[in-house]
Amino acid sequence: MYSHQLLKPDGRQLTLYSRFPIAEAIITTSPSNQLVQTNSHLRWHPLRGEWVAYASYHQEQTFLSPPECNLLASFNGCQLPTELPPGRYDVAVFDNRFPVMTPSVSDSPECIVETLPANGVCETVVFTQNPQASLSSLELDHLALLLEVWGDRTLVLGANQQIQYVLPFDNRDAEVSITLHQPHGEIYAYPFIPPIPARMLEMQRRFYYKHHRGLLTDLIQKEIAQKKRIIYQDEYAIAFVPVCARYPYEVWIAPVEPVSSLFELTAQQRWGLAKALKTVTLKYDGLLERPFSYSMTWFQAPTDGKIHPEAHLYAELYPADRTRTGAEFAGGIFTNKGLPEEKAKELQAVVVNIEQMAEQRKFSLQLNGSQRF
């Protein structure tokens, strides 16, 4: 992996990543030379026992500008400055222009509940320079690079003593709050462990110290033994509809052997996870014969300086869902209208051949005599 760090005109950090050497002479750009003034803070929710972030300026972010004015492109038809510079690279990571959290906040308002400065980091990850691409269309080595980028950002952000948890996620399509036309995701680095990862880590910790093995590792081995809900499997990675799926077509992707964080993955594990991710996203698109709207989140060990042998890295993918009821939103009790076994069969029936697609792409590139990024 090659990387090149730059400073944008408005003071934000930009890091370019590539499978190929990156030119040193790249000039950074930004839609504006002025930073958005941030005043985010956290308030304690005494009944739920969790922090709530407040960032009113976040409403100023750009929402679905015309495709020809794509602010995440390296150039656009509107001749406006964009977030990304022209040049040869595959993935770009930069500080969010409208962050929910920022490391520079120094104080918080007085309130009847406890408050704290929202000292975290919000980054945007642009997966590719091709605005027509998607995760399902990217080459396997590009997806493996993306996994390595997520690992590198976890290592970089987690080195900050303020940060206790790094959460990469991707929301695909306007149905799940996409605000810009370009394949991209985000990374939130929190000054605390968010409540959902904290709850899952606690369940894993209890199981680990009782059984001396990982909870997710145990579940994966049971899924492999039963062979009912597996969508993809090789020596290093697995994708399956979990037996306890809360959503129709929910899929988990994980290394078969326990790895706690993205930056701990071996090259073989990254390659296996890339194949699993491409297979699942291709099956999603093939299921409805159109782009499939989904959310994807990677859960990993905290970066709180403690050892977490219970943690097993994995991703959850599930479709955009506007049908959740009050019982699910408020009560946290989900009702899945389709059995995991039924939905797994539907995904298993979608035929994809990622090796054949890679060969077809190579042949197409040879005919064209150039490579698209």
BAMIBA-339900 format. One record per residue (C-alpha): residue in one letter; y, x, z. Coordinates in nm, 2 decimals. Layout:
[A; [Y; X; Z]];
...
This chain:
[M; [0.00; 0.00; 0.00]];
[Y; [0.35; 0.12; -0.09]];
[S; [0.66; 0.00; 0.10]];
[H; [1.03; 0.06; 0.07]];
[Q; [1.28; -0.06; 0.34]];
[L; [1.64; -0.15; 0.24]];
[L; [1.95; -0.30; 0.40]];
[K; [2.10; -0.61; 0.24]];
[P; [2.48; -0.64; 0.18]];
[D; [2.50; -0.88; 0.47]];
[G; [2.32; -0.65; 0.72]];
[R; [1.97; -0.81; 0.70]];
[Q; [1.66; -0.60; 0.66]];
[L; [1.45; -0.61; 0.34]];
[T; [1.11; -0.45; 0.30]];
[L; [0.94; -0.44; -0.04]];
[Y; [0.56; -0.39; -0.07]];
[S; [0.36; -0.31; -0.37]];
[R; [0.02; -0.20; -0.51]];
[F; [0.22; 0.06; -0.71]];
[P; [0.49; 0.31; -0.63]];
[I; [0.83; 0.15; -0.58]];
[A; [1.15; 0.30; -0.74]];
[E; [1.39; 0.45; -0.49]];
[A; [1.70; 0.33; -0.68]];
[I; [1.66; -0.04; -0.62]];
[I; [1.99; -0.21; -0.53]];
[T; [1.97; -0.49; -0.27]];
[T; [2.14; -0.83; -0.32]];
[S; [2.22; -1.13; -0.11]];
[P; [2.35; -1.49; -0.18]];
[S; [2.64; -1.40; 0.06]];
[N; [2.78; -1.09; 0.22]];
[Q; [2.84; -1.27; 0.55]];
[L; [2.58; -1.34; 0.81]];
[V; [2.53; -1.69; 0.94]];
[Q; [2.67; -1.70; 1.30]];
[T; [2.37; -1.76; 1.52]];
[N; [2.38; -1.92; 1.87]];
[S; [2.02; -2.02; 1.92]];
[H; [1.87; -2.06; 2.27]];
[L; [1.56; -2.20; 2.45]];
[R; [1.54; -2.48; 2.70]];
[W; [1.25; -2.54; 2.93]];
[H; [1.07; -2.88; 2.89]];
[P; [0.96; -2.95; 3.25]];
[L; [0.71; -3.22; 3.17]];
[R; [0.53; -3.04; 2.88]];
[G; [0.56; -2.70; 3.04]];
[E; [0.69; -2.53; 2.72]];
[W; [1.00; -2.39; 2.56]];
[V; [1.21; -2.59; 2.30]];
[A; [1.43; -2.39; 2.06]];
[Y; [1.78; -2.51; 1.96]];
[A; [1.95; -2.38; 1.65]];
[S; [2.20; -2.63; 1.51]];
[Y; [2.31; -2.39; 1.23]];
[H; [1.96; -2.41; 1.09]];
[Q; [2.07; -2.73; 0.92]];
[E; [2.29; -2.53; 0.69]];
[Q; [2.00; -2.37; 0.50]];
[T; [1.95; -2.43; 0.13]];
[F; [1.72; -2.72; 0.04]];
[L; [1.56; -2.74; -0.30]];
[S; [1.83; -2.59; -0.52]];
[P; [1.77; -2.64; -0.90]];
[P; [1.48; -2.42; -1.03]];
[E; [1.72; -2.23; -1.25]];
[C; [1.92; -2.14; -0.94]];
[N; [1.62; -2.01; -0.75]];
[L; [1.76; -1.80; -0.46]];
[L; [1.43; -1.63; -0.40]];
[A; [1.40; -1.50; -0.76]];
[S; [1.50; -1.14; -0.86]];
[F; [1.73; -1.30; -1.11]];
[N; [1.81; -1.66; -1.21]];
[G; [1.98; -1.87; -1.48]];
[C; [2.28; -1.95; -1.27]];
[Q; [2.39; -1.59; -1.26]];
[L; [2.42; -1.61; -0.88]];
[P; [2.32; -1.34; -0.64]];
[T; [1.97; -1.39; -0.50]];
[E; [1.77; -1.27; -0.21]];
[L; [1.56; -1.03; -0.41]];
[P; [1.66; -0.74; -0.63]];
[P; [1.51; -0.67; -0.97]];
[G; [1.24; -0.40; -0.98]];
[R; [0.86; -0.34; -0.97]];
[Y; [0.71; -0.47; -0.65]];
[D; [0.47; -0.74; -0.54]];
[V; [0.58; -0.88; -0.20]];
[A; [0.92; -0.89; -0.03]];
[V; [0.99; -0.95; 0.34]];
[F; [1.34; -1.01; 0.47]];
[D; [1.52; -1.15; 0.77]];
[N; [1.57; -1.52; 0.74]];
[R; [1.93; -1.61; 0.66]];
[F; [1.92; -1.92; 0.88]];
[P; [1.69; -1.80; 1.17]];
[V; [1.57; -2.02; 1.45]];
[M; [1.55; -1.70; 1.66]];
[T; [1.73; -1.37; 1.65]];
[P; [1.70; -1.05; 1.86]];
[S; [2.08; -1.03; 1.88]];
[V; [2.14; -1.34; 2.10]];
[S; [2.26; -1.22; 2.45]];
[D; [2.32; -1.53; 2.65]];
[S; [2.23; -1.90; 2.68]];
[P; [2.42; -2.20; 2.80]];
[E; [2.40; -2.34; 3.15]];
[C; [2.19; -2.65; 3.17]];
[I; [2.01; -2.87; 3.43]];
[V; [1.68; -2.70; 3.31]];
[E; [1.61; -2.33; 3.27]];
[T; [1.75; -2.17; 2.95]];
[L; [1.70; -1.84; 2.78]];
[P; [1.84; -1.66; 2.47]];
[A; [1.62; -1.72; 2.17]];
[N; [1.54; -1.35; 2.13]];
[G; [1.28; -1.36; 1.85]];
[V; [1.26; -1.28; 1.48]];
[C; [1.23; -1.51; 1.17]];
[E; [1.12; -1.35; 0.85]];
[T; [1.07; -1.48; 0.50]];
[V; [0.77; -1.35; 0.30]];
[V; [0.80; -1.39; -0.08]];
[F; [0.44; -1.36; -0.21]];
[T; [0.52; -1.28; -0.57]];
[Q; [0.81; -1.25; -0.81]];
[N; [0.65; -1.51; -1.04]];
[P; [0.81; -1.85; -0.95]];
[Q; [0.52; -2.03; -1.13]];
[A; [0.25; -1.86; -0.93]];
[S; [0.07; -1.98; -0.62]];
[L; [-0.18; -1.82; -0.38]];
[S; [-0.46; -1.96; -0.59]];
[S; [-0.34; -1.78; -0.90]];
[L; [-0.27; -1.44; -0.75]];
[E; [-0.51; -1.16; -0.82]];
[L; [-0.75; -1.06; -0.55]];
[D; [-0.59; -0.72; -0.49]];
[H; [-0.25; -0.89; -0.46]];
[L; [-0.39; -1.13; -0.20]];
[A; [-0.55; -0.83; -0.02]];
[L; [-0.20; -0.67; -0.02]];
[L; [-0.05; -0.98; 0.13]];
[L; [-0.30; -0.96; 0.41]];
[E; [-0.20; -0.60; 0.47]];
[V; [0.17; -0.70; 0.46]];
[W; [0.11; -0.96; 0.73]];
[G; [-0.07; -0.70; 0.93]];
[D; [0.21; -0.45; 0.89]];
[R; [0.48; -0.70; 0.99]];
[T; [0.27; -0.79; 1.30]];
[L; [0.26; -0.42; 1.39]];
[V; [0.63; -0.37; 1.33]];
[L; [0.75; -0.69; 1.50]];
[G; [0.51; -0.66; 1.79]];
[A; [0.63; -0.31; 1.87]];
[N; [0.95; -0.48; 2.00]];
[Q; [0.90; -0.53; 2.37]];
[Q; [1.08; -0.87; 2.35]];
[I; [0.81; -1.00; 2.11]];
[Q; [0.49; -1.15; 2.26]];
[Y; [0.34; -1.34; 1.96]];
[V; [0.36; -1.30; 1.58]];
[L; [0.28; -1.61; 1.38]];
[P; [0.26; -1.59; 0.99]];
[F; [0.25; -1.93; 0.82]];
[D; [0.28; -2.09; 0.48]];
[N; [0.39; -2.45; 0.39]];
[R; [0.32; -2.52; 0.02]];
[D; [0.51; -2.80; -0.16]];
[A; [0.81; -3.02; -0.07]];
[E; [0.58; -3.26; 0.12]];
[V; [0.55; -3.00; 0.40]];
[S; [0.92; -2.89; 0.42]];
[I; [0.95; -2.62; 0.15]];
[T; [1.32; -2.56; 0.10]];
[L; [1.31; -2.31; -0.20]];
[H; [1.13; -2.29; -0.54]];
[Q; [0.92; -1.98; -0.50]];
[P; [0.58; -1.90; -0.35]];
[H; [0.67; -1.79; 0.00]];
[G; [0.59; -1.82; 0.37]];
[E; [0.75; -1.72; 0.69]];
[I; [0.67; -1.52; 1.00]];
[Y; [0.80; -1.62; 1.35]];
[A; [0.79; -1.36; 1.62]];
[Y; [0.83; -1.53; 1.96]];
[P; [0.95; -1.39; 2.29]];
[F; [0.66; -1.59; 2.45]];
[I; [0.32; -1.71; 2.35]];
[P; [0.36; -2.06; 2.19]];
[P; [0.18; -2.34; 2.36]];
[I; [-0.09; -2.41; 2.10]];
[P; [-0.20; -2.04; 2.06]];
[A; [-0.17; -2.01; 2.44]];
[R; [-0.41; -2.30; 2.49]];
[M; [-0.66; -2.17; 2.23]];
[L; [-0.65; -1.82; 2.38]];
[E; [-0.71; -1.96; 2.73]];
[M; [-1.02; -2.14; 2.60]];
[Q; [-1.14; -1.82; 2.43]];
[R; [-1.07; -1.62; 2.74]];
[R; [-1.28; -1.85; 2.96]];
[F; [-1.57; -1.85; 2.72]];
[Y; [-1.56; -1.47; 2.68]];
[Y; [-1.57; -1.39; 3.05]];
[K; [-1.85; -1.64; 3.10]];
[H; [-2.07; -1.55; 2.80]];
[H; [-1.96; -1.20; 2.72]];
[R; [-1.90; -1.29; 2.35]];
[G; [-1.62; -1.45; 2.16]];
[L; [-1.59; -1.83; 2.13]];
[L; [-1.49; -1.83; 1.76]];
[T; [-1.76; -1.56; 1.69]];
[D; [-2.01; -1.79; 1.85]];
[L; [-1.89; -2.09; 1.65]];
[I; [-1.90; -1.89; 1.32]];
[Q; [-2.26; -1.79; 1.39]];
[K; [-2.36; -2.15; 1.45]];
[E; [-2.19; -2.26; 1.13]];
[I; [-2.37; -1.99; 0.94]];
[A; [-2.70; -2.09; 1.09]];
[Q; [-2.65; -2.46; 1.01]];
[K; [-2.51; -2.40; 0.65]];
[K; [-2.36; -2.75; 0.62]];
[R; [-1.99; -2.69; 0.61]];
[I; [-1.94; -2.34; 0.46]];
[I; [-1.70; -2.32; 0.16]];
[Y; [-1.72; -1.94; 0.11]];
[Q; [-1.91; -1.66; 0.28]];
[D; [-1.98; -1.29; 0.22]];
[E; [-2.06; -1.00; 0.45]];
[Y; [-1.71; -0.97; 0.58]];
[A; [-1.54; -1.31; 0.56]];
[I; [-1.61; -1.68; 0.59]];
[A; [-1.44; -2.01; 0.51]];
[F; [-1.57; -2.34; 0.64]];
[V; [-1.47; -2.69; 0.73]];
[P; [-1.50; -2.67; 1.11]];
[V; [-1.73; -2.92; 1.29]];
[C; [-1.44; -3.03; 1.50]];
[A; [-1.19; -3.07; 1.21]];
[R; [-0.89; -3.28; 1.30]];
[Y; [-0.77; -3.33; 0.94]];
[P; [-0.96; -3.42; 0.62]];
[Y; [-1.03; -3.10; 0.42]];
[E; [-0.92; -2.88; 0.70]];
[V; [-1.06; -2.53; 0.65]];
[W; [-1.08; -2.22; 0.87]];
[I; [-1.09; -1.87; 0.72]];
[A; [-1.19; -1.57; 0.94]];
[P; [-1.36; -1.23; 0.94]];
[V; [-1.72; -1.27; 1.03]];
[E; [-1.70; -0.99; 1.29]];
[P; [-1.44; -1.03; 1.56]];
[V; [-1.10; -0.87; 1.48]];
[S; [-0.81; -0.96; 1.71]];
[S; [-0.51; -0.90; 1.48]];
[L; [-0.42; -0.88; 1.11]];
[F; [-0.33; -0.51; 1.14]];
[E; [-0.68; -0.43; 1.26]];
[L; [-0.86; -0.55; 0.95]];
[T; [-1.05; -0.30; 0.75]];
[A; [-1.01; -0.28; 0.37]];
[Q; [-1.35; -0.45; 0.32]];
[Q; [-1.24; -0.74; 0.56]];
[R; [-0.91; -0.78; 0.38]];
[W; [-1.09; -0.80; 0.04]];
[G; [-1.34; -1.06; 0.18]];
[L; [-1.06; -1.27; 0.33]];
[A; [-0.87; -1.25; 0.00]];
[K; [-1.17; -1.38; -0.18]];
[A; [-1.21; -1.66; 0.08]];
[L; [-0.84; -1.75; 0.06]];
[K; [-0.85; -1.76; -0.32]];
[T; [-1.17; -1.97; -0.32]];
[V; [-1.03; -2.23; -0.08]];
[T; [-0.69; -2.26; -0.25]];
[L; [-0.86; -2.29; -0.59]];
[K; [-1.09; -2.56; -0.45]];
[Y; [-0.79; -2.74; -0.30]];
[D; [-0.62; -2.75; -0.64]];
[G; [-0.95; -2.85; -0.82]];
[L; [-1.02; -3.13; -0.57]];
[L; [-0.72; -3.34; -0.69]];
[E; [-0.68; -3.16; -1.03]];
[R; [-0.32; -3.08; -0.93]];
[P; [-0.14; -2.85; -0.69]];
[F; [-0.26; -2.93; -0.34]];
[S; [0.00; -2.95; -0.06]];
[Y; [-0.12; -2.77; 0.25]];
[S; [-0.01; -2.58; 0.56]];
[M; [-0.17; -2.25; 0.66]];
[T; [-0.13; -2.06; 0.99]];
[W; [-0.28; -1.73; 1.10]];
[F; [-0.37; -1.71; 1.47]];
[Q; [-0.42; -1.37; 1.63]];
[A; [-0.39; -1.18; 1.96]];
[P; [-0.06; -1.17; 2.14]];
[T; [0.16; -0.85; 2.12]];
[D; [0.23; -0.86; 2.49]];
[G; [0.08; -0.52; 2.56]];
[K; [-0.24; -0.66; 2.71]];
[I; [-0.59; -0.62; 2.59]];
[H; [-0.73; -0.95; 2.44]];
[P; [-1.11; -0.90; 2.37]];
[E; [-1.14; -1.28; 2.35]];
[A; [-0.91; -1.32; 2.05]];
[H; [-1.07; -1.36; 1.70]];
[L; [-0.82; -1.37; 1.41]];
[Y; [-0.85; -1.67; 1.19]];
[A; [-0.64; -1.90; 0.96]];
[E; [-0.62; -2.28; 0.97]];
[L; [-0.55; -2.46; 0.64]];
[Y; [-0.50; -2.84; 0.63]];
[P; [-0.33; -3.08; 0.39]];
[A; [0.02; -3.22; 0.43]];
[D; [-0.03; -3.54; 0.63]];
[R; [0.23; -3.82; 0.67]];
[T; [-0.02; -4.06; 0.82]];
[R; [-0.04; -3.92; 1.17]];
[T; [0.00; -4.19; 1.43]];
[G; [0.19; -4.19; 1.76]];
[A; [-0.14; -4.12; 1.94]];
[E; [-0.17; -3.80; 1.74]];
[F; [0.20; -3.69; 1.76]];
[A; [0.26; -3.78; 2.12]];
[G; [-0.09; -3.79; 2.28]];
[G; [-0.25; -3.51; 2.09]];
[I; [-0.57; -3.70; 2.02]];
[F; [-0.65; -3.68; 1.65]];
[T; [-0.84; -3.94; 1.44]];
[N; [-1.01; -3.79; 1.13]];
[K; [-1.10; -4.07; 0.89]];
[G; [-1.36; -3.86; 0.72]];
[L; [-1.65; -3.66; 0.87]];
[P; [-1.62; -3.28; 0.83]];
[E; [-1.96; -3.28; 0.66]];
[E; [-1.84; -3.53; 0.40]];
[K; [-1.52; -3.33; 0.32]];
[A; [-1.71; -3.01; 0.32]];
[K; [-1.94; -3.15; 0.05]];
[E; [-1.64; -3.25; -0.16]];
[L; [-1.50; -2.90; -0.14]];
[Q; [-1.83; -2.74; -0.20]];
[A; [-1.87; -2.95; -0.52]];
[V; [-1.55; -2.80; -0.67]];
[V; [-1.68; -2.51; -0.89]];
[V; [-1.47; -2.20; -0.90]];
[N; [-1.55; -1.85; -1.02]];
[I; [-1.30; -1.60; -0.89]];
[E; [-1.47; -1.30; -1.05]];
[Q; [-1.47; -1.46; -1.39]];
[M; [-1.11; -1.56; -1.35]];
[A; [-1.02; -1.20; -1.27]];
[E; [-1.20; -1.07; -1.59]];
[Q; [-1.02; -1.34; -1.80]];
[R; [-0.68; -1.23; -1.66]];
[K; [-0.75; -0.86; -1.73]];
[F; [-0.84; -0.95; -2.09]];
[S; [-0.52; -1.16; -2.12]];
[L; [-0.31; -0.87; -1.99]];
[Q; [-0.48; -0.63; -2.24]];
[L; [-0.39; -0.87; -2.52]];
[N; [-0.03; -0.91; -2.41]];
[G; [0.01; -0.53; -2.34]];
[S; [0.21; -0.59; -2.03]];
[Q; [0.17; -0.71; -1.67]];
[R; [0.36; -1.00; -1.51]];
[F; [0.47; -0.97; -1.15]];
